[in-house]
Amino acid sequence: MKLLRRSSLLLAYCLAALAGYIDALGFIHIGGYFVSFMSGNSTRLAVHLAKGNDLAVIFLLQIILGFMLGAMLGRFTGHAAGIFKRSAILLSVSTLLLFASVFSEFGVSNISIFCMTLAMGAVNEVFQKDGKIVVAVTYMTGALVLVGQKIAGAFLGTDDRYGWLPPLLLWLSLVTGGLAGGLIYSKLGLHGLWLSVVFSFSLAFIHRRHHHEGDYL
């Protein structure tokens, strides 16, 4: 995360909050499965395979496939957009969430969930550099490992004194978004997706207007 400027770091926190929000909506709506956290889904897939729960296995495979397709879409979009890759990916994520909201309003929740999963797969590509993901905004295992490493490094004097703070804030952003998603779902159900659409398009607009593309380092 030290490769990011402050503006990019703020965008990463916002996208992590968005991912937490979307994941919470999906998790509650489909009864304990994730739309952005594929490690958890993979563990559940293995458990259902062991138990012979074929319907659950098929459903989880669809979600995992959707996430991978979203990652592919993000990479293709970024490649096609060239120097405007971040803006293009943010717009594609926003559009997918818009589709998810529309399908939800028409009662087609399965397609809505699939669009949410596509969006979550694509959003990680926002912070891709030289073929590698610099910041993963939908899963936090790496961020928490980094927090522990950086705290240890601070005590040992081998790392920056506050180097643990950015990954901790990234994790807190996702948790905060998840909390908001859980609270909103209790009031609005999947209608709460419209708030994510507004937030996502706002991020895309603000980024395009005020920040430079590829502002690493």
Buried (B, 14 or more C-beta within 10 A) or exposed (E): BEEBEEBBBBBBBBBBBBBBBBBBBBBBBBEEBBBBBBEBBEEBBEEBEEEEBEEBBEBBEBBBEBBBBBBBBBBBBBEEBEEBBBBBBBBBBBBBBBBBBBBBEEEBBEBBBBBBBBBBBBBBBBBBEEEEBBBBBBBBEBBEEBBEBBBEBBEEEEBEEEBBBBBBBBBBBBBBBBBBBBEBBEEEBBBBBBBBBEBBBEBBBBBBEEBEBEBEE
